[in-house]
Amino acid sequence: MEDIGPDRQRAYHVLRVVPHTLRDRLTVEEAPHLSAQLPISVRGIHFEGGRPATAPRHERTREDFLEKVTERMRGVRPANPEDGARAVLSVLSRHVSEGEIAQVKSMLPRGVAALWP
């Protein structure tokens, strides 16, 4: 909320959308490794609605990733998808080990990985 504004509903929605989009970009093996280090309140969100058989998606660019974030944010008061992604990834960085973040980033296209702080 500090980074994207005081609207709790929008902040919660962004907190759902970004991890879902990230999860869908990871391998079936890597998603649980990341989840294991997430705060419990976010861990459930991470897996909500996931379909491992369809993962990982292969968006090639930052724009493709942010387009997916934008699609999933429909129906909620607008938020800048890049600002939202950066805010959520910044929060995750405070709870996930550097090694796990490095592993996740290695699976992402350079432009998407650059969204992490």
A tleap script that builds the chain and sets N, CA, C and O, in Angstrom:
source leaprc.protein.ff14SB
mol = sequence {
  NMET GLU ASP ILE GLY PRO ASP ARG GLN ARG
  ALA TYR HIE VAL LEU ARG VAL VAL PRO HIE
  THR LEU ARG ASP ARG LEU THR VAL GLU GLU
  ALA PRO HIE LEU SER ALA GLN LEU PRO ILE
  SER VAL ARG GLY ILE HIE PHE GLU GLY GLY
  ARG PRO ALA THR ALA PRO ARG HIE GLU ARG
  THR ARG GLU ASP PHE LEU GLU LYS VAL THR
  GLU ARG MET ARG GLY VAL ARG PRO ALA ASN
  PRO GLU ASP GLY ALA ARG ALA VAL LEU SER
  VAL LEU SER ARG HIE VAL SER GLU GLY GLU
  ILE ALA GLN VAL LYS SER MET LEU PRO ARG
  GLY VAL ALA ALA LEU TRP CPRO
}
set mol.1.N position { 0.824 -1.180 0.000 }
set mol.1.CA position { 0.000 0.000 0.000 }
set mol.1.C position { 0.873 1.250 0.000 }
set mol.1.O position { 0.488 2.281 -0.552 }
set mol.2.N position { 2.050 1.159 0.619 }
set mol.2.CA position { 2.952 2.316 0.636 }
set mol.2.C position { 3.348 2.728 -0.774 }
set mol.2.O position { 3.484 3.918 -1.058 }
set mol.3.N position { 3.533 1.755 -1.658 }
set mol.3.CA position { 4.022 2.053 -3.002 }
set mol.3.C position { 2.926 2.286 -4.028 }
set mol.3.O position { 3.151 2.999 -5.006 }
set mol.4.N position { 1.744 1.706 -3.836 }
set mol.4.CA position { 0.721 1.829 -4.878 }
set mol.4.C position { -0.525 2.575 -4.427 }
set mol.4.O position { -1.463 2.742 -5.207 }
set mol.5.N position { -0.546 3.022 -3.184 }
set mol.5.CA position { -1.669 3.814 -2.714 }
set mol.5.C position { -2.436 3.139 -1.598 }
set mol.5.O position { -2.284 1.939 -1.367 }
set mol.6.N position { -3.271 3.918 -0.897 }
set mol.6.CA position { -3.918 3.433 0.317 }
set mol.6.C position { -5.167 2.570 0.117 }
set mol.6.O position { -5.784 2.157 1.099 }
set mol.7.N position { -5.545 2.296 -1.107 }
set mol.7.CA position { -6.739 1.493 -1.362 }
set mol.7.C position { -6.432 0.026 -1.051 }
set mol.7.O position { -5.710 -0.632 -1.800 }
set mol.8.N position { -6.979 -0.483 0.055 }
set mol.8.CA position { -6.685 -1.859 0.492 }
set mol.8.C position { -7.104 -2.900 -0.537 }
set mol.8.O position { -6.373 -3.860 -0.782 }
set mol.9.N position { -8.272 -2.717 -1.140 }
set mol.9.CA position { -8.752 -3.689 -2.121 }
set mol.9.C position { -7.805 -3.762 -3.311 }
set mol.9.O position { -7.474 -4.851 -3.778 }
set mol.10.N position { -7.373 -2.614 -3.799 }
set mol.10.CA position { -6.446 -2.603 -4.932 }
set mol.10.C position { -5.111 -3.224 -4.529 }
set mol.10.O position { -4.543 -4.008 -5.289 }
set mol.11.N position { -4.607 -2.883 -3.349 }
set mol.11.CA position { -3.328 -3.443 -2.897 }
set mol.11.C position { -3.411 -4.964 -2.777 }
set mol.11.O position { -2.491 -5.671 -3.189 }
set mol.12.N position { -4.503 -5.465 -2.220 }
set mol.12.CA position { -4.672 -6.913 -2.099 }
set mol.12.C position { -4.749 -7.560 -3.478 }
set mol.12.O position { -4.163 -8.617 -3.710 }
set mol.13.N position { -5.467 -6.923 -4.381 }
set mol.13.CA position { -5.593 -7.483 -5.727 }
set mol.13.C position { -4.232 -7.555 -6.419 }
set mol.13.O position { -3.912 -8.559 -7.057 }
set mol.14.N position { -3.441 -6.509 -6.297 }
set mol.14.CA position { -2.094 -6.514 -6.882 }
set mol.14.C position { -1.244 -7.590 -6.215 }
set mol.14.O position { -0.445 -8.249 -6.880 }
set mol.15.N position { -1.412 -7.773 -4.899 }
set mol.15.CA position { -0.668 -8.814 -4.178 }
set mol.15.C position { -1.069 -10.207 -4.648 }
set mol.15.O position { -0.278 -11.142 -4.521 }
set mol.16.N position { -2.253 -10.369 -5.178 }
set mol.16.CA position { -2.687 -11.652 -5.750 }
set mol.16.C position { -2.177 -11.806 -7.180 }
set mol.16.O position { -1.640 -12.852 -7.545 }
set mol.17.N position { -2.344 -10.779 -7.971 }
set mol.17.CA position { -2.087 -10.840 -9.409 }
set mol.17.C position { -0.607 -11.060 -9.725 }
set mol.17.O position { -0.275 -11.904 -10.557 }
set mol.18.N position { 0.263 -10.329 -9.088 }
set mol.18.CA position { 1.690 -10.423 -9.428 }
set mol.18.C position { 2.252 -11.805 -9.087 }
set mol.18.O position { 2.916 -12.396 -9.939 }
set mol.19.N position { 2.024 -12.354 -7.886 }
set mol.19.CA position { 2.527 -13.712 -7.629 }
set mol.19.C position { 1.916 -14.765 -8.556 }
set mol.19.O position { 2.596 -15.718 -8.936 }
set mol.20.N position { 0.646 -14.603 -8.922 }
set mol.20.CA position { 0.037 -15.550 -9.871 }
set mol.20.C position { 0.755 -15.487 -11.208 }
set mol.20.O position { 1.067 -16.518 -11.804 }
set mol.21.N position { 1.014 -14.288 -11.671 }
set mol.21.CA position { 1.685 -14.121 -12.963 }
set mol.21.C position { 3.104 -14.667 -12.890 }
set mol.21.O position { 3.575 -15.300 -13.835 }
set mol.22.N position { 3.784 -14.428 -11.783 }
set mol.22.CA position { 5.131 -14.964 -11.589 }
set mol.22.C position { 5.092 -16.484 -11.512 }
set mol.22.O position { 5.884 -17.158 -12.171 }
set mol.23.N position { 4.183 -17.026 -10.719 }
set mol.23.CA position { 4.042 -18.477 -10.569 }
set mol.23.C position { 3.838 -19.156 -11.913 }
set mol.23.O position { 4.426 -20.202 -12.186 }
set mol.24.N position { 3.006 -18.558 -12.743 }
set mol.24.CA position { 2.710 -19.150 -14.040 }
set mol.24.C position { 3.911 -19.117 -14.975 }
set mol.24.O position { 3.906 -19.787 -16.007 }
set mol.25.N position { 4.920 -18.361 -14.635 }
set mol.25.CA position { 6.132 -18.268 -15.451 }
set mol.25.C position { 7.209 -19.224 -14.966 }
set mol.25.O position { 8.205 -19.438 -15.657 }
set mol.26.N position { 7.018 -19.810 -13.768 }
set mol.26.CA position { 8.011 -20.726 -13.191 }
set mol.26.C position { 7.700 -22.166 -13.543 }
set mol.26.O position { 6.577 -22.497 -13.925 }
set mol.27.N position { 8.699 -23.014 -13.413 }
set mol.27.CA position { 8.485 -24.445 -13.636 }
set mol.27.C position { 7.679 -25.010 -12.470 }
set mol.27.O position { 7.596 -24.409 -11.399 }
set mol.28.N position { 7.095 -26.167 -12.703 }
set mol.28.CA position { 6.311 -26.847 -11.668 }
set mol.28.C position { 7.205 -27.158 -10.465 }
set mol.28.O position { 6.728 -27.165 -9.330 }
set mol.29.N position { 8.467 -27.409 -10.696 }
set mol.29.CA position { 9.400 -27.706 -9.605 }
set mol.29.C position { 9.781 -26.450 -8.825 }
set mol.29.O position { 9.945 -26.514 -7.607 }
set mol.30.N position { 9.926 -25.317 -9.497 }
set mol.30.CA position { 10.407 -24.107 -8.837 }
set mol.30.C position { 9.328 -23.386 -8.044 }
set mol.30.O position { 9.633 -22.800 -7.005 }
set mol.31.N position { 8.086 -23.408 -8.492 }
set mol.31.CA position { 7.009 -22.681 -7.804 }
set mol.31.C position { 6.901 -23.066 -6.323 }
set mol.31.O position { 6.760 -22.174 -5.487 }
set mol.32.N position { 6.962 -24.359 -5.962 }
set mol.32.CA position { 6.889 -24.695 -4.534 }
set mol.32.C position { 8.111 -24.236 -3.734 }
set mol.32.O position { 7.995 -23.942 -2.544 }
set mol.33.N position { 9.276 -24.174 -4.378 }
set mol.33.CA position { 10.473 -23.693 -3.680 }
set mol.33.C position { 10.298 -22.233 -3.281 }
set mol.33.O position { 10.627 -21.839 -2.162 }
set mol.34.N position { 9.779 -21.438 -4.206 }
set mol.34.CA position { 9.512 -20.039 -3.889 }
set mol.34.C position { 8.439 -19.949 -2.810 }
set mol.34.O position { 8.589 -19.206 -1.840 }
set mol.35.N position { 7.378 -20.691 -2.975 }
set mol.35.CA position { 6.261 -20.649 -2.031 }
set mol.35.C position { 6.702 -20.980 -0.607 }
set mol.35.O position { 6.207 -20.382 0.349 }
set mol.36.N position { 7.613 -21.909 -0.461 }
set mol.36.CA position { 8.056 -22.339 0.871 }
set mol.36.C position { 8.640 -21.188 1.678 }
set mol.36.O position { 8.644 -21.237 2.908 }
set mol.37.N position { 9.129 -20.158 1.007 }
set mol.37.CA position { 9.741 -19.035 1.718 }
set mol.37.C position { 8.810 -17.829 1.850 }
set mol.37.O position { 9.169 -16.834 2.480 }
set mol.38.N position { 7.643 -17.913 1.271 }
set mol.38.CA position { 6.707 -16.790 1.351 }
set mol.38.C position { 6.030 -16.759 2.718 }
set mol.38.O position { 5.857 -17.802 3.349 }
set mol.39.N position { 5.649 -15.572 3.174 }
set mol.39.CA position { 4.851 -15.507 4.402 }
set mol.39.C position { 3.575 -16.337 4.216 }
set mol.39.O position { 3.048 -16.416 3.106 }
set mol.40.N position { 3.091 -16.939 5.265 }
set mol.40.CA position { 1.933 -17.825 5.165 }
set mol.40.C position { 0.755 -17.137 4.491 }
set mol.40.O position { 0.051 -17.759 3.695 }
set mol.41.N position { 0.530 -15.871 4.797 }
set mol.41.CA position { -0.613 -15.168 4.206 }
set mol.41.C position { -0.486 -15.035 2.698 }
set mol.41.O position { -1.498 -14.945 2.002 }
set mol.42.N position { 0.720 -15.022 2.185 }
set mol.42.CA position { 0.936 -14.899 0.737 }
set mol.42.C position { 1.069 -16.275 0.086 }
set mol.42.O position { 0.771 -16.431 -1.098 }
set mol.43.N position { 1.510 -17.264 0.846 }
set mol.43.CA position { 1.704 -18.619 0.317 }
set mol.43.C position { 0.415 -19.173 -0.284 }
set mol.43.O position { 0.436 -19.748 -1.372 }
set mol.44.N position { -0.683 -19.007 0.403 }
set mol.44.CA position { -1.967 -19.478 -0.115 }
set mol.44.C position { -2.358 -18.752 -1.390 }
set mol.44.O position { -2.872 -19.361 -2.329 }
set mol.45.N position { -2.116 -17.468 -1.419 }
set mol.45.CA position { -2.401 -16.666 -2.610 }
set mol.45.C position { -1.584 -17.182 -3.786 }
set mol.45.O position { -2.077 -17.272 -4.910 }
set mol.46.N position { -0.338 -17.518 -3.513 }
set mol.46.CA position { 0.589 -17.967 -4.557 }
set mol.46.C position { 0.030 -19.162 -5.335 }
set mol.46.O position { 0.161 -19.222 -6.557 }
set mol.47.N position { -0.587 -20.107 -4.633 }
set mol.47.CA position { -1.085 -21.313 -5.293 }
set mol.47.C position { -2.543 -21.234 -5.729 }
set mol.47.O position { -3.000 -22.065 -6.514 }
set mol.48.N position { -3.269 -20.252 -5.233 }
set mol.48.CA position { -4.690 -20.124 -5.545 }
set mol.48.C position { -4.921 -20.114 -7.057 }
set mol.48.O position { -4.359 -19.286 -7.775 }
set mol.49.N position { -5.744 -21.033 -7.524 }
set mol.49.CA position { -6.111 -21.069 -8.940 }
set mol.49.C position { -5.026 -21.555 -9.877 }
set mol.49.O position { -5.185 -21.477 -11.096 }
set mol.50.N position { -3.922 -22.056 -9.333 }
set mol.50.CA position { -2.828 -22.518 -10.183 }
set mol.50.C position { -3.162 -23.813 -10.897 }
set mol.50.O position { -3.885 -24.659 -10.370 }
set mol.51.N position { -2.638 -23.958 -12.082 }
set mol.51.CA position { -2.802 -25.190 -12.861 }
set mol.51.C position { -1.417 -25.630 -13.328 }
set mol.51.O position { -0.996 -25.272 -14.428 }
set mol.52.N position { -0.710 -26.395 -12.514 }
set mol.52.CA position { 0.665 -26.772 -12.838 }
set mol.52.C position { 0.843 -27.396 -14.214 }
set mol.52.O position { 1.904 -27.241 -14.818 }
set mol.53.N position { -0.152 -28.091 -14.722 }
set mol.53.CA position { -0.009 -28.738 -16.027 }
set mol.53.C position { 0.177 -27.731 -17.154 }
set mol.53.O position { 0.725 -28.071 -18.203 }
set mol.54.N position { -0.273 -26.494 -16.950 }
set mol.54.CA position { -0.156 -25.495 -18.003 }
set mol.54.C position { 1.066 -24.601 -17.829 }
set mol.54.O position { 1.351 -23.783 -18.704 }
set mol.55.N position { 1.788 -24.733 -16.730 }
set mol.55.CA position { 2.946 -23.885 -16.476 }
set mol.55.C position { 4.187 -24.519 -17.090 }
set mol.55.O position { 4.176 -25.731 -17.310 }
set mol.56.N position { 5.231 -23.800 -17.374 }
set mol.56.CA position { 5.307 -22.352 -17.275 }
set mol.56.C position { 4.877 -21.665 -18.577 }
set mol.56.O position { 4.975 -22.222 -19.670 }
set mol.57.N position { 4.408 -20.456 -18.408 }
set mol.57.CA position { 4.111 -19.621 -19.576 }
set mol.57.C position { 5.441 -19.145 -20.144 }
set mol.57.O position { 6.474 -19.213 -19.477 }
set mol.58.N position { 5.404 -18.675 -21.349 }
set mol.58.CA position { 6.665 -18.282 -21.982 }
set mol.58.C position { 6.643 -16.857 -22.501 }
set mol.58.O position { 7.112 -16.589 -23.607 }
set mol.59.N position { 6.098 -15.938 -21.706 }
set mol.59.CA position { 6.193 -14.543 -22.098 }
set mol.59.C position { 7.673 -14.205 -22.218 }
set mol.59.O position { 8.467 -14.512 -21.328 }
set mol.60.N position { 8.022 -13.590 -23.294 }
set mol.60.CA position { 9.443 -13.351 -23.577 }
set mol.60.C position { 9.970 -12.011 -23.079 }
set mol.60.O position { 11.176 -11.838 -22.904 }
set mol.61.N position { 9.066 -11.065 -22.852 }
set mol.61.CA position { 9.526 -9.716 -22.530 }
set mol.61.C position { 8.831 -9.187 -21.278 }
set mol.61.O position { 7.836 -9.734 -20.804 }
set mol.62.N position { 9.396 -8.111 -20.774 }
set mol.62.CA position { 8.778 -7.403 -19.656 }
set mol.62.C position { 7.375 -6.964 -20.045 }
set mol.62.O position { 6.446 -7.054 -19.242 }
set mol.63.N position { 7.223 -6.491 -21.267 }
set mol.63.CA position { 5.920 -6.015 -21.741 }
set mol.63.C position { 4.890 -7.152 -21.726 }
set mol.63.O position { 3.743 -6.942 -21.333 }
set mol.64.N position { 5.297 -8.353 -22.151 }
set mol.64.CA position { 4.386 -9.507 -22.122 }
set mol.64.C position { 3.965 -9.829 -20.692 }
set mol.64.O position { 2.791 -10.090 -20.431 }
set mol.65.N position { 4.918 -9.809 -19.773 }
set mol.65.CA position { 4.638 -10.097 -18.369 }
set mol.65.C position { 3.682 -9.052 -17.807 }
set mol.65.O position { 2.695 -9.394 -17.155 }
set mol.66.N position { 3.973 -7.782 -18.059 }
set mol.66.CA position { 3.128 -6.707 -17.540 }
set mol.66.C position { 1.751 -6.705 -18.197 }
set mol.66.O position { 0.768 -6.301 -17.575 }
set mol.67.N position { 1.675 -7.152 -19.440 }
set mol.67.CA position { 0.373 -7.275 -20.095 }
set mol.67.C position { -0.487 -8.310 -19.364 }
set mol.67.O position { -1.686 -8.100 -19.178 }
set mol.68.N position { 0.126 -9.432 -18.947 }
set mol.68.CA position { -0.598 -10.444 -18.173 }
set mol.68.C position { -1.058 -9.868 -16.836 }
set mol.68.O position { -2.184 -10.118 -16.404 }
set mol.69.N position { -0.191 -9.099 -16.181 }
set mol.69.CA position { -0.569 -8.453 -14.922 }
set mol.69.C position { -1.761 -7.540 -15.171 }
set mol.69.O position { -2.722 -7.553 -14.402 }
set mol.70.N position { -1.708 -6.755 -16.229 }
set mol.70.CA position { -2.794 -5.831 -16.566 }
set mol.70.C position { -4.098 -6.581 -16.810 }
set mol.70.O position { -5.147 -6.173 -16.310 }
set mol.71.N position { -4.047 -7.681 -17.578 }
set mol.71.CA position { -5.245 -8.480 -17.844 }
set mol.71.C position { -5.876 -8.971 -16.545 }
set mol.71.O position { -7.097 -8.947 -16.395 }
set mol.72.N position { -5.056 -9.408 -15.625 }
set mol.72.CA position { -5.558 -9.965 -14.370 }
set mol.72.C position { -6.046 -8.887 -13.411 }
set mol.72.O position { -6.765 -9.192 -12.460 }
set mol.73.N position { -5.671 -7.640 -13.641 }
set mol.73.CA position { -6.094 -6.551 -12.779 }
set mol.73.C position { -7.406 -5.923 -13.235 }
set mol.73.O position { -7.876 -4.971 -12.611 }
set mol.74.N position { -7.995 -6.422 -14.285 }
set mol.74.CA position { -9.268 -5.866 -14.747 }
set mol.74.C position { -10.316 -5.952 -13.658 }
set mol.74.O position { -10.359 -6.907 -12.882 }
set mol.75.N position { -11.157 -4.940 -13.617 }
set mol.75.CA position { -12.241 -4.924 -12.643 }
set mol.75.C position { -11.870 -4.287 -11.325 }
set mol.75.O position { -12.705 -4.195 -10.425 }
set mol.76.N position { -10.636 -3.845 -11.194 }
set mol.76.CA position { -10.187 -3.169 -9.983 }
set mol.76.C position { -9.702 -1.785 -10.393 }
set mol.76.O position { -9.167 -1.589 -11.484 }
set mol.77.N position { -9.902 -0.845 -9.502 }
set mol.77.CA position { -9.445 0.515 -9.795 }
set mol.77.C position { -8.025 0.462 -10.351 }
set mol.77.O position { -7.169 -0.214 -9.781 }
set mol.78.N position { -7.767 1.149 -11.431 }
set mol.78.CA position { -6.479 1.027 -12.115 }
set mol.78.C position { -5.266 1.275 -11.218 }
set mol.78.O position { -5.270 2.140 -10.343 }
set mol.79.N position { -4.260 0.498 -11.469 }
set mol.79.CA position { -2.948 0.673 -10.853 }
set mol.79.C position { -1.942 0.444 -11.966 }
set mol.79.O position { -2.177 -0.365 -12.864 }
set mol.80.N position { -0.845 1.137 -11.914 }
set mol.80.CA position { 0.197 0.952 -12.910 }
set mol.80.C position { 0.773 -0.452 -12.731 }
set mol.80.O position { 1.272 -0.773 -11.653 }
set mol.81.N position { 0.715 -1.300 -13.770 }
set mol.81.CA position { 1.166 -2.689 -13.594 }
set mol.81.C position { 2.646 -2.803 -13.245 }
set mol.81.O position { 3.024 -3.678 -12.467 }
set mol.82.N position { 3.481 -1.946 -13.799 }
set mol.82.CA position { 4.904 -2.035 -13.470 }
set mol.82.C position { 5.145 -1.606 -12.026 }
set mol.82.O position { 5.925 -2.237 -11.312 }
set mol.83.N position { 4.482 -0.540 -11.595 }
set mol.83.CA position { 4.623 -0.108 -10.197 }
set mol.83.C position { 4.125 -1.210 -9.259 }
set mol.83.O position { 4.748 -1.489 -8.234 }
set mol.84.N position { 2.999 -1.833 -9.615 }
set mol.84.CA position { 2.466 -2.916 -8.793 }
set mol.84.C position { 3.408 -4.098 -8.724 }
set mol.84.O position { 3.642 -4.653 -7.650 }
set mol.85.N position { 3.951 -4.486 -9.874 }
set mol.85.CA position { 4.887 -5.615 -9.907 }
set mol.85.C position { 6.125 -5.311 -9.071 }
set mol.85.O position { 6.567 -6.144 -8.279 }
set mol.86.N position { 6.675 -4.129 -9.247 }
set mol.86.CA position { 7.866 -3.759 -8.472 }
set mol.86.C position { 7.574 -3.735 -6.970 }
set mol.86.O position { 8.397 -4.177 -6.169 }
set mol.87.N position { 6.405 -3.222 -6.592 }
set mol.87.CA position { 6.050 -3.146 -5.172 }
set mol.87.C position { 5.940 -4.548 -4.568 }
set mol.87.O position { 6.475 -4.805 -3.489 }
set mol.88.N position { 5.252 -5.444 -5.258 }
set mol.88.CA position { 5.082 -6.806 -4.733 }
set mol.88.C position { 6.418 -7.540 -4.705 }
set mol.88.O position { 6.726 -8.211 -3.720 }
set mol.89.N position { 7.201 -7.428 -5.746 }
set mol.89.CA position { 8.500 -8.111 -5.775 }
set mol.89.C position { 9.431 -7.560 -4.701 }
set mol.89.O position { 10.259 -8.290 -4.156 }
set mol.90.N position { 9.296 -6.277 -4.400 }
set mol.90.CA position { 10.086 -5.689 -3.320 }
set mol.90.C position { 9.698 -6.300 -1.972 }
set mol.90.O position { 10.562 -6.609 -1.151 }
set mol.91.N position { 8.400 -6.470 -1.754 }
set mol.91.CA position { 7.932 -7.103 -0.515 }
set mol.91.C position { 8.436 -8.548 -0.449 }
set mol.91.O position { 8.924 -8.992 0.590 }
set mol.92.N position { 8.316 -9.272 -1.557 }
set mol.92.CA position { 8.787 -10.664 -1.566 }
set mol.92.C position { 10.282 -10.735 -1.271 }
set mol.92.O position { 10.742 -11.667 -0.612 }
set mol.93.N position { 11.036 -9.757 -1.757 }
set mol.93.CA position { 12.481 -9.750 -1.528 }
set mol.93.C position { 12.835 -9.661 -0.054 }
set mol.93.O position { 13.906 -10.106 0.359 }
set mol.94.N position { 11.957 -9.098 0.724 }
set mol.94.CA position { 12.218 -8.989 2.171 }
set mol.94.C position { 11.950 -10.299 2.895 }
set mol.94.O position { 12.359 -10.462 4.044 }
set mol.95.N position { 11.268 -11.239 2.240 }
set mol.95.CA position { 10.882 -12.488 2.896 }
set mol.95.C position { 11.515 -13.734 2.288 }
set mol.95.O position { 11.472 -14.808 2.889 }
set mol.96.N position { 12.092 -13.601 1.119 }
set mol.96.CA position { 12.647 -14.743 0.389 }
set mol.96.C position { 14.166 -14.588 0.355 }
set mol.96.O position { 14.679 -13.482 0.189 }
set mol.97.N position { 14.875 -15.693 0.513 }
set mol.97.CA position { 16.339 -15.643 0.539 }
set mol.97.C position { 16.902 -15.150 -0.799 }
set mol.97.O position { 16.282 -15.300 -1.852 }
set mol.98.N position { 18.078 -14.569 -0.722 }
set mol.98.CA position { 18.742 -14.096 -1.944 }
set mol.98.C position { 18.970 -15.238 -2.924 }
set mol.98.O position { 18.846 -15.058 -4.135 }
set mol.99.N position { 19.303 -16.408 -2.401 }
set mol.99.CA position { 19.540 -17.567 -3.260 }
set mol.99.C position { 18.291 -17.979 -4.022 }
set mol.99.O position { 18.363 -18.298 -5.209 }
set mol.100.N position { 17.149 -17.975 -3.348 }
set mol.100.CA position { 15.902 -18.339 -4.016 }
set mol.100.C position { 15.510 -17.283 -5.038 }
set mol.100.O position { 15.043 -17.616 -6.128 }
set mol.101.N position { 15.696 -16.022 -4.697 }
set mol.101.CA position { 15.401 -14.953 -5.666 }
set mol.101.C position { 16.291 -15.110 -6.886 }
set mol.101.O position { 15.826 -14.961 -8.016 }
set mol.102.N position { 17.567 -15.410 -6.672 }
set mol.102.CA position { 18.485 -15.618 -7.801 }
set mol.102.C position { 18.013 -16.778 -8.670 }
set mol.102.O position { 18.074 -16.703 -9.897 }
set mol.103.N position { 17.544 -17.849 -8.033 }
set mol.103.CA position { 17.045 -19.008 -8.782 }
set mol.103.C position { 15.827 -18.627 -9.617 }
set mol.103.O position { 15.740 -18.978 -10.794 }
set mol.104.N position { 14.887 -17.908 -9.006 }
set mol.104.CA position { 13.682 -17.481 -9.726 }
set mol.104.C position { 14.068 -16.554 -10.874 }
set mol.104.O position { 13.600 -16.723 -12.000 }
set mol.105.N position { 14.916 -15.584 -10.586 }
set mol.105.CA position { 15.319 -14.630 -11.626 }
set mol.105.C position { 16.005 -15.324 -12.800 }
set mol.105.O position { 15.872 -14.889 -13.943 }
set mol.106.N position { 16.737 -16.403 -12.518 }
set mol.106.CA position { 17.438 -17.116 -13.591 }
set mol.106.C position { 16.462 -17.782 -14.561 }
set mol.106.O position { 16.826 -18.095 -15.695 }
set mol.107.N position { 15.236 -17.996 -14.118 }
set mol.107.CA position { 14.215 -18.633 -14.965 }
set mol.107.C position { 13.404 -17.612 -15.761 }
set mol.107.O position { 12.602 -17.978 -16.620 }
set mol.108.N position { 13.615 -16.349 -15.473 }
set mol.108.CA position { 12.820 -15.296 -16.099 }
set mol.108.C position { 13.595 -14.602 -17.210 }
set mol.108.O position { 14.824 -14.535 -17.168 }
set mol.109.N position { 12.883 -14.092 -18.196 }
set mol.109.CA position { 13.561 -13.260 -19.194 }
set mol.109.C position { 14.209 -12.059 -18.497 }
set mol.109.O position { 13.725 -11.602 -17.461 }
set mol.110.N position { 15.273 -11.567 -19.055 }
set mol.110.CA position { 16.047 -10.487 -18.443 }
set mol.110.C position { 15.165 -9.291 -18.047 }
set mol.110.O position { 15.326 -8.742 -16.958 }
set mol.111.N position { 14.249 -8.893 -18.911 }
set mol.111.CA position { 13.399 -7.741 -18.640 }
set mol.111.C position { 12.469 -7.969 -17.463 }
set mol.111.O position { 12.195 -7.041 -16.703 }
set mol.112.N position { 11.983 -9.186 -17.303 }
set mol.112.CA position { 11.110 -9.501 -16.164 }
set mol.112.C position { 11.945 -9.566 -14.889 }
set mol.112.O position { 11.534 -9.039 -13.855 }
set mol.113.N position { 13.099 -10.198 -14.949 }
set mol.113.CA position { 13.974 -10.291 -13.791 }
set mol.113.C position { 14.376 -8.909 -13.307 }
set mol.113.O position { 14.579 -8.713 -12.108 }
set mol.114.N position { 14.496 -7.949 -14.210 }
set mol.114.CA position { 14.901 -6.592 -13.855 }
set mol.114.C position { 13.831 -5.860 -13.031 }
set mol.114.O position { 14.113 -4.801 -12.469 }
set mol.115.N position { 12.632 -6.396 -12.951 }
set mol.115.CA position { 11.596 -5.785 -12.121 }
set mol.115.C position { 11.883 -5.974 -10.629 }
set mol.115.O position { 11.391 -5.207 -9.801 }
set mol.116.N position { 12.679 -6.997 -10.284 }
set mol.116.CA position { 13.040 -7.218 -8.878 }
set mol.116.C position { 13.967 -6.108 -8.449 }
set mol.116.O position { 14.757 -5.608 -9.250 }
set mol.117.N position { 13.878 -5.711 -7.172 }
set mol.117.CA position { 14.791 -4.638 -6.693 }
set mol.117.C position { 16.236 -5.111 -6.641 }
set mol.117.O position { 17.123 -4.344 -6.265 }
savepdb mol mol.pdb
quit
